[in-house]
Amino acid sequence: MIGARASAQVNTDVQIDALKIVGTTLTITGKNFTGATAVAFNGVAVTEFTVISDTSIITGVPAGATTGKISVT
């Protein structure tokens, strides 16, 4: 499909305890991040994030985040 963005894939090798780092800035690595429109920690959306490259996003861990899946869409 012309103009379609590949699905973002987040590295899942590292588990973080989100409750201990709420408010901390961190880097998410993976692939296909160019054009990302949302980031969430176990379903809790972040309000701001920066796509640094196709493989890197910088964001803060939002209040209410719990340990679980990080999603990028």
N, C-alpha and C positions, 0 to 999 in steps of 0.2 A: 504494500500500500504506500503510495507517495505521501510523504510528510508524516508518516506514522512514527511514533517514538517507541523504541524497544522498551520492554519492561525493565524497571530498575531492579537491580539485585544487590542486596546488602550482605556484606560478609557476616556470617553468623557464628564464627569460630569463638568469639569472645562474649561471655555473658557478663552483664554489668548489674550491680544492685542499684537500680534507679533511685530507690528511696534514700540512699546515702549520698547521691550526687545531684539532687534536684537543684537547678540554678547554675550548675557547672557547664562551662562551654566544652564541647568535645568535637572530635572529627569522626565522621562516619565514612567508611570506605566501602567501595563496592564497584558497580559499573552501571553505565547507562543513566547517569544522573543529570545529564544535560537536558534542560527543559522540565525538570522536576517542579511540581506545583504544591506538594504537601509532604511533610515529614511527621511521623507520629511514633510515640513510645508506648507500645502495648495499647494502642488505640487512643492515646491522649495526644492531640495535635499540638505541635509547636507553633508559636505565633510568628517567629522569624527564623530564617535560615539562609545561608549563602552557599550556592553551588560554586565551588572553587574550580572544579574540573569535572569531566565526565566520570571520574572515579572518586571524587572527594566532596563532602559537604561539611560545613561547620555550622553548629547549632547549639543551643542550650537545652538542657533537660528541663521540660516544663513541670510546673507544680502539678501534683496529682499523678505523675508518672509512676508506674510500677514496673518491676522487673518483668521482661517479656520481649516480644518481637518488636524490632524497629522496622517501620515501613516507610518507603519512599515511593511516591506516585507522581 
